[in-house]
Amino acid sequence: MPPDDAYAAAGVSIASSDAGVRALVDVLRTIETGRPRRSLLGSGHYASVLQISPDLAIALCTDGVGSKLVVAEQTGRLGTVGIDCIAMNVNDLICVGAEPLAMLDYLAVEQPDPAALAAIAGGLKIGAEDAGIEIPGGELAVLPELIRGHPSPNGFDLCGAAFGTVAPGAIVSGETIAPGQALIGLPSSGLHSNGYTLARHALLEQGGLAFDDTPAELGGASVADALLEPTIIYVRAILELLASPIDVHGLAHITGGGLTNLVRLNDGVGFAIDTPLPVPPIFELVARCGNVEEAEMWDVFNMGCGFVAVVAEADAERAAALLSARHPGSARIGTVTDRAGQIDRG
């Protein structure tokens, strides 16, 4: 059976998505500007880094909220998805050691409803202040022929492009990751902003749940509460880690694809996850309602770990304590191995 069987049945094929990315990159890497390339990292990392001067590089990335927006539309709860948009961008920027400075938002709407836009902006404000960034501008596009809501005419899409700076000598590329180093996991708040096509299909269609239902697994929270829990912003904790005496060898934002994201840092090593963080109940509910096999759950979702820092074995305890100050429950989850490109989960 394909590894993304349930996800593909819900409408998203990981294999097809990967092939689509390769098709894009194969063309874009052939761009000729007529001057030497400024890019300091190859494609596939969390953010692109361009050298501006011997002492300055800029980091750039872009991302959106995805089909989590469908839940926001259907429930009329728009106040938190802006946080997700900020998080999905700034959490990527810090993976290269950059300090996020600003983000531009792109908001495409079916109709420009002022109350809805103010609610979305409220989430962007909360997220920006949490991350310590500015939103100096953006774009509002009214596209009734392209955007269709759930229900119409309330459709919208929300994306961002973020910017940060890093000294070229301080870039965290993952190249120094080596067997024996420790993996420190930071807890997630739930699904964050990935795998929602599968989650909605499992909970609402296969499981027959409604947004206001309160399944026992959720401990009193409703399905909507769990699905709209905002993505955690890890910026301040990671910047504190980078400013500490601890040598940081790799930083990974755990998004779609789960802990396989670690391989993006360095495919010449492997990663053994022997003490995973606790799995939030929303994942157990998705697996039960959708009859999703455990292996696929780990291949699609973060499963309770939203970010990973790679540090020396000797620094593991100090790093976990530092990160726990802002994100309680941060802990060592595993070790770097010599099994190239392999994720082992105990």
MOSULPE-V56603 format. One record per pair of residues at least 24 apart in sequence whose ideal C-beta (glycine too) atoms are under 8 Angstrom apart, sorted by sequence separation. I is the first residue (numbers start at 0). J is the second residue. D is the distance in whole Angstrom. If there is no record, write none. Layout:
i;j;d
I;J;D
I;J;D
//
This chain:
i;j;d
63;87;7
202;226;8
278;302;5
279;303;5
62;87;4
102;127;7
278;303;5
307;332;7
62;88;5
277;303;6
309;335;7
61;88;7
199;226;8
275;302;7
276;303;5
60;88;6
111;139;7
198;226;7
275;303;7
276;304;5
304;332;6
62;91;6
132;161;7
275;304;7
102;132;6
104;134;6
111;141;5
60;91;4
99;130;6
101;132;5
102;133;8
103;134;7
106;137;7
108;139;7
110;141;7
195;226;7
60;92;6
99;131;7
100;132;6
101;133;5
102;134;6
103;135;7
105;137;6
106;138;7
108;140;7
109;141;8
99;132;5
100;133;7
101;134;7
103;136;6
104;137;4
105;138;5
106;139;5
107;140;5
108;141;6
109;142;7
110;143;7
58;92;5
101;135;6
103;137;5
104;138;7
106;140;7
107;141;8
108;142;7
109;143;5
103;138;7
105;140;7
107;142;5
190;225;8
119;155;7
189;225;6
190;226;7
58;95;5
109;146;4
189;226;8
77;115;6
81;119;5
84;122;8
85;123;6
107;145;7
108;146;6
109;147;6
115;153;7
119;157;7
190;228;7
192;230;5
58;97;4
80;119;6
81;120;7
83;122;8
84;123;7
107;146;6
109;148;5
189;228;4
191;230;4
258;297;7
259;298;7
57;97;8
78;118;5
81;121;7
82;122;5
86;126;6
115;155;7
188;228;5
191;231;7
257;297;5
77;118;4
78;119;8
81;122;3
82;123;8
85;126;3
89;130;4
112;153;7
188;229;7
257;298;6
77;119;5
80;122;6
81;123;3
84;126;7
85;127;6
109;151;6
110;152;5
188;230;7
256;298;7
257;299;6
78;121;5
79;122;5
81;124;7
82;125;5
83;126;8
89;132;6
109;152;5
110;153;8
187;230;8
188;231;5
256;299;7
257;300;6
258;301;8
78;122;5
81;125;7
82;126;4
85;129;7
86;130;8
109;153;7
187;231;6
255;299;7
257;301;6
258;302;8
46;91;5
77;122;7
81;126;6
85;130;6
109;154;4
186;231;8
257;302;6
264;309;7
45;91;4
46;92;5
108;154;7
109;155;7
185;231;8
258;304;7
261;307;6
45;92;7
48;95;6
82;129;7
85;132;7
108;155;4
254;301;7
297;344;7
46;94;6
107;155;6
185;233;6
253;301;4
45;94;4
46;95;5
48;97;7
106;155;6
107;156;5
258;307;8
44;94;7
45;95;6
106;156;7
44;95;6
46;97;7
105;156;8
106;157;5
185;236;7
253;304;5
277;328;7
105;157;8
253;305;5
276;328;7
104;157;7
105;158;5
228;281;8
252;305;8
253;306;6
104;158;7
105;159;7
252;306;6
253;307;6
276;330;7
40;95;7
104;159;5
105;160;7
225;280;8
226;281;8
251;306;7
103;159;7
225;281;4
250;306;7
251;307;4
274;330;7
276;332;6
102;159;5
103;160;5
250;307;7
251;308;8
274;331;7
275;332;6
102;160;7
103;161;8
249;307;8
250;308;6
251;309;8
274;332;5
275;333;8
102;161;4
225;284;8
249;308;7
250;309;7
273;332;8
274;333;7
101;161;7
102;162;7
249;309;4
272;332;6
273;333;5
101;162;5
193;254;5
194;255;6
247;308;6
248;309;5
272;333;4
273;334;7
99;161;6
100;162;6
192;254;8
193;255;4
218;280;7
247;309;7
248;310;6
271;333;5
99;162;7
100;163;5
191;254;7
217;280;6
247;310;6
248;311;7
270;333;6
271;334;5
99;163;4
100;164;6
216;280;4
217;281;7
246;310;7
270;334;8
271;335;8
98;163;5
216;281;8
245;310;6
246;311;6
270;335;6
271;336;5
97;163;4
98;164;6
187;253;7
245;311;8
269;335;7
270;336;7
97;164;6
98;165;7
216;283;6
217;284;7
268;335;5
269;336;4
271;338;8
97;165;4
180;248;6
216;284;4
240;308;6
246;314;7
268;336;7
269;337;7
92;161;5
96;165;5
237;306;7
245;314;5
268;337;7
269;338;3
275;344;7
91;161;8
92;162;8
93;163;8
95;165;6
171;241;8
214;284;6
268;338;8
269;339;6
272;342;7
88;159;5
92;163;5
177;248;7
216;287;8
237;308;7
268;339;6
269;340;7
270;341;8
272;343;7
274;345;8
87;159;8
88;160;7
89;161;6
169;241;8
176;248;5
233;305;7
245;317;6
267;339;5
269;341;4
270;342;5
271;343;4
272;344;5
273;345;4
84;157;5
88;161;4
96;169;5
175;248;5
176;249;5
233;306;5
245;318;5
266;339;6
267;340;8
269;342;7
270;343;7
271;344;8
272;345;7
84;158;7
85;159;7
89;163;8
96;170;5
175;249;8
231;305;5
243;317;8
266;340;5
269;343;7
271;345;7
84;159;5
95;170;6
96;171;4
173;248;7
230;305;7
231;306;8
72;148;5
73;149;5
81;157;7
95;171;6
171;247;6
173;249;4
245;321;7
72;149;5
73;150;8
80;157;6
94;171;7
95;172;7
171;248;7
72;150;8
171;249;7
206;284;8
240;318;6
243;321;6
262;340;6
171;250;5
182;261;8
69;149;5
208;288;7
262;342;7
72;153;5
206;287;8
240;321;6
261;342;7
72;154;7
202;284;7
206;288;3
239;321;6
240;322;6
72;155;7
198;281;8
202;285;6
205;288;6
206;289;7
259;342;6
201;285;5
205;289;5
258;342;6
201;286;8
205;290;7
236;321;8
239;324;8
202;288;5
236;322;5
239;325;7
258;344;7
68;155;7
198;285;5
201;288;5
202;289;7
68;156;7
176;264;6
182;270;6
197;285;7
201;289;3
236;324;7
68;157;6
176;265;4
200;289;7
236;325;4
173;263;8
178;268;6
182;272;7
186;276;5
189;279;5
201;291;6
235;325;6
236;326;6
173;264;3
174;265;7
177;268;7
184;275;7
186;277;8
188;279;8
190;281;6
172;264;8
173;265;4
176;268;6
184;276;5
187;279;7
189;281;5
190;282;8
197;289;7
63;156;7
64;157;5
189;282;8
233;326;7
236;329;8
63;157;6
64;158;8
197;291;7
63;158;4
231;326;7
62;158;7
63;159;7
61;158;7
62;159;7
61;159;7
61;160;4
60;160;7
61;161;7
59;160;7
60;161;6
59;161;7
130;232;5
197;299;6
59;162;6
126;229;8
129;232;5
131;234;6
58;162;7
87;191;8
130;234;5
131;235;7
57;162;6
58;163;5
86;191;7
87;192;5
129;234;8
130;235;8
194;299;5
57;163;7
58;164;7
86;192;7
126;232;6
129;235;8
193;299;8
194;300;5
57;164;6
58;165;6
122;229;8
193;300;7
56;164;7
57;165;8
83;191;7
193;301;7
55;164;6
56;165;5
83;192;5
56;166;7
190;300;7
191;301;6
55;166;7
56;167;5
190;301;8
54;166;6
55;167;8
54;167;7
53;167;7
56;170;7
187;301;5
191;305;6
187;303;6
46;163;8
48;165;7
50;167;6
186;303;6
187;304;6
188;305;7
186;304;7
187;305;3
185;304;7
186;305;7
187;306;8
184;304;4
185;305;6
185;306;4
48;170;6
184;306;7
185;307;7
67;190;8
184;307;5
185;308;8
183;307;7
67;192;5
70;195;7
182;307;5
183;308;5
69;195;7
182;308;8
183;309;8
65;192;6
182;309;6
183;310;6
39;167;6
44;172;7
64;192;5
65;193;7
67;195;5
181;309;7
44;173;8
66;195;4
70;199;7
180;309;5
181;310;6
40;170;7
65;195;6
66;196;5
69;199;7
180;310;7
181;311;7
39;170;6
180;311;6
181;312;5
40;172;6
180;312;6
183;315;7
66;199;7
176;309;5
179;312;6
181;314;7
181;315;4
99;234;6
183;318;5
74;210;5
173;309;8
183;319;5
73;210;7
181;318;8
185;322;6
183;322;6
70;210;8
90;230;7
93;233;7
98;238;6
186;326;6
93;234;6
185;326;5
186;327;8
90;232;7
186;328;4
86;229;7
87;230;6
89;232;6
90;233;5
186;329;7
86;230;4
90;234;7
93;237;5
185;329;5
86;231;7
89;234;5
93;238;7
96;241;6
184;329;7
83;229;6
86;232;5
183;329;6
184;330;6
76;223;7
80;227;8
82;229;4
83;230;5
85;232;7
183;330;7
184;331;8
79;227;6
82;230;7
183;331;6
184;332;4
74;223;5
79;228;8
182;331;7
183;332;7
79;229;5
82;232;7
181;331;5
182;332;5
76;227;6
96;247;7
182;333;4
181;333;8
182;334;7
70;223;7
74;227;7
181;334;6
182;335;7
96;250;7
180;334;7
181;335;8
95;250;8
179;334;7
180;335;4
70;226;5
71;227;7
94;250;4
178;334;8
179;335;6
70;227;6
93;250;6
94;251;6
178;335;5
94;252;5
177;335;6
178;336;6
67;226;7
93;252;8
176;335;6
178;337;4
67;227;7
91;252;5
90;252;4
87;254;7
11;196;5
10;196;5
11;197;7
9;196;5
6;194;7
9;197;5
6;196;7
9;199;8
10;200;7
6;197;5
9;200;4
5;197;6
8;200;8
9;201;7
5;201;7
45;250;8
45;251;8
45;252;6
90;305;8
90;306;7
45;263;7
44;263;6
43;263;6
44;264;8
13;256;7
9;289;8
5;289;6
5;290;7
13;298;7
5;291;4
13;299;8
5;292;7
4;292;8
6;295;7
5;295;6
4;295;7
2;294;7
3;295;6
2;295;6
6;299;6
3;298;7
2;298;6
3;299;7
//
